[in-house]
Amino acid sequence: MDRSLFTAATGMKAQQTNIDVISNNLANINTTAYKKSEAHFSTLYTQIITAPGGQLSTGQTSPSGVQVGLGVQLDATNKAFTMGSLTNTGNPLDLAIEGDGFFQIQLPNGQFGYTRDGNFQVDGQTGDVITNRGYLLYPNVNLGEDVDKIMIANDGTISVTRSGGSNGQSDDIGDIRLVNFANPSGLIEHSDNLYLASDASGRPIDGDPMEDNFGAIRQSFLEGSNVKVVEEIVNMITAQRAYEASSNVIKASDEMLRQANNIVN
């Protein structure tokens, strides 16, 4: 009976964590380029009362043995890096990656972050391309002054035309490069739509858009969240029912213990 109480408690704890993950997914349904998380579970230690193939009291060999599981534990929360839908915004500095890859962002402390959120702005004082939080796009892109039109090709090439320029001639001022990882699920989630590299993710692999399996840059588009509301609601209901079932097991075990105690008394 004690075993069932603690086993059911692990089930309730696991489903509580599952609900936490689902609630975070739903909370970020409108977050640009958000990637949903999925909770994965594994069994806890199994108590082997009679091992399969062990000797029975009758002298026979046990065909399957007696093994009693002791519950469940959270194994991992994996990120699903499937693409979200693209939305045309009309803003020339809104960029989406159609395919694999991340934008590289330089943080104030010199560390690098990685994101698929391409909602970029221009620093009015320096002309640098920055994120909504003021972090620099890396390698640094400086648009300069008197920019009339910004054009970003699918391969990341950036060109601008300037007011007062001759015959509307455009100037190439740089390009956008992307990075990828051997194991994107190993990235550390950071605030501001950023990820940080870890030993699990591996070192960032630098490359050009549309080359070496990197995605293409889509100007004036933003990638939406890949959270599907119906799917998350179904997962939430399933987790709630599993939590309820585990709590009912605790109630049943408690009632059985109460009856056993009454017999003794």
N, C-alpha and C positions, 0 to 999 in steps of 0.2 A: 504493500500500500504506500509506504514512504517513497518507494521507487516511482510509482505512478504520479505522485504529487510533484516531485522534482522534474520528472520527464515532461509533464504537461506544462510546468512553469517555463521550461526552455522553449516550448512551442509558442507560448504567449509572448515571451520576450522576442523571439524571432519575428513573429508577425507584427509586433509593435514597430520593430525596425523596418520591416517591409512597408508598413503604412507611412513611416517617416520618409522613406525614399520616394514613394508614390506622391506624397503631399508636396515634396520639393519639385518633382516633375511637373505637377499641375500648377504650382506657383510660378513656374518659369515658362509657361506655355506661350507667352508673348515675348520672351527674351530672345533677342537676335542671336541666331546660330547656336542656341542652347542644345546640348546633347543629353538625352534622357539617360538616367541611371537604372540599372536592373540589379536587384538583390539576388544573390545566389547563396544557397544553403548546403550544408553537408551534415552527415550524421555525426553524433558524438560517439564516445567510446561505447562499444558493445560488450556486455557482460556475457562471457561464454560459460554457461553452466555445464553443458556437455558438448565437447568438441565434435564436429562431424567426423565420423570414422573412429570415434572413441569407443571404449569398451563399456557395454551395458552390464547391469547386475546379473542379467541372464547369461552373460558370456558372449552375447551377440555383438556385432559392430553396429553402432548407431549410424543410420543412413544420412541423417540431416543434422543431428545434434540439437541442442537447446541453446539458442542465443537470444538475449533480450537487449534491445536497444535502450539507451539511456537519454535519448533526446536529440535535439538539433542545435546547430550553431550557425551563425552568419559566416559564410566563407569568403565572400567578396561582393563588392558593389561595382559592377562593370559599366563602363560608358558605351553606349551604342552610337557609333560615329557614322550612321547613315545620314544622307543629306536631307535637310529640310527643304521646303518649297521656296522658290525664289520669287521675290516681289519687286516689281519695277517702281522705283521711287522718284526717278527723274533727277536725282542729285548726282552730279558727276564724280563726287568723292565717296559715294556709296559703292562698295565693291563686294562681290560674292565670289567664292571659289567653287566652280562647277567641277567637282571631282575631289581628289585627295590633296591635302596640304593645309598649312597654317600660315598666317601672317606672323612675322617676328616683331615683337614689340620690346623696346628698351625701357626698362623701369628706372626711376630716379636713382636707385641704389646701384645702377650698373648691371643688375641682373636682367636676364631676358625672359619674357613671357611669350606665350603663343596663343593665338586666337583665330577663330573663323569669323568673328564679328568685324565686318569691314565698314562700319559706320565711322568714316574718318572726317576730320575737320582740318582747317588751315589755321595755324598760329598767326594771328593778325600782326604780330610784331616781328617775327622772324621769317615767316613764310614757310615754315616746316609743316609737313603733314603729320598730324597727331590724332590720337584717339579722343573719345569724349572726356577721358580723365586727364588729358594733357600729356600722355605718354607718346614718345617718338616712334614712328614706324621705322623699322631697321631693315636694310640699309636706309639711311636718312634720305628723304626726298624733300628738296627745297624748291618751291614753285617760283620764288622770286617776286618781283613787283609787277603791277599793271597787267595781271593775267586776265585775259578776256575769255578764253575757252580752254578747258582741260580735256584731253583725249587720252584714254588708257586702253591700249589694245589687249586682245585676249592673251597675248604672250607677256603682258606686263609692261610693255614699252610705254613710257609717259611722254607726251608732247603737249606743248601749250602754244597758244597764239596770244600775243600781247596787244593791248590797245595802243594804237599809233604805229604798229609794226607795218612793214612794207608788204603790200599786196596780200595781207592775211597769211603770211608765211609762218609755218609752225616750227618750233624748235624742240628737239629731243632733249629732255633734261635728266633722264635716268630711267630706271626700270624697277619694277617690283619683283622681288624674289620670294620664294616660298620655302618652307621647311616641312619635313615629315619625320616620322619616327617609326622604328621597327615595331614597337608595341605602343600605339596611342593610348590603350587602356591603362598603361602604367603612368600616364601623366598625372600630376598633382593638381587638383582643382584649386584655383585661386579666385579671389574676388575680381570684379570688373570684367567678367567674361574671359578671364585669362587662365591658362594652364602653365605649370612649371615642369621642367624636365626632371626626371628621377633616374635612379639606376635601373629601375624596371622598364622605363620607356626607352632607354638607350639615348645616345647622343643625337642631337638634331641633324638631319640630313638636308643639306642646302641644295636648292635646284631652281630652275627656271620654269614658269608656268608652261604647260603644254609639252613638257619634255620629261623623260624618265619617270613616267607614271604620275606626274603632277597634274593637277586640274588646271582649267582655264580661268582667267579673270573675266568676270562679267561686270562691266561698268554700269552704274546707275541701278544696280540690283542689290538687295540684301537677302541673305539666307535666313529663313525662319526657323523656329524650334522644330525638332523632329518628334515632339510629344504628340501622341494621338489621344484625344480626350476619351473616346469610347473605350479604347484599350486600357487606359489607366483606370477608368471607372470600373471596368470588369475586374481588373487586378485588385482594386480596393475592396470590392464586394467579396472576392475570393479570400483575401487576407482577413477581412472582418469575420467571415464565417469560420475560417480556420482558428482565429483567436477565440471565437465563441465556443467552438468545439473543445479546445484545450481547457477553457475555463469550466466547461461542463464536466470534463474528466476530473478536474480538481474537486468540484462539488460532489461528484459520485464517490471519489476516493475518501473525501471527508465524511460522507454519510456512512460508508462502509466501516471506517474507523470508529465512528460513533456507535454503530450497532455492535461492533466487536467489543468495544469498551463497556457497553451495557451488559453484554453477556458475562464478561469477567466480573462485573460488579454485582 
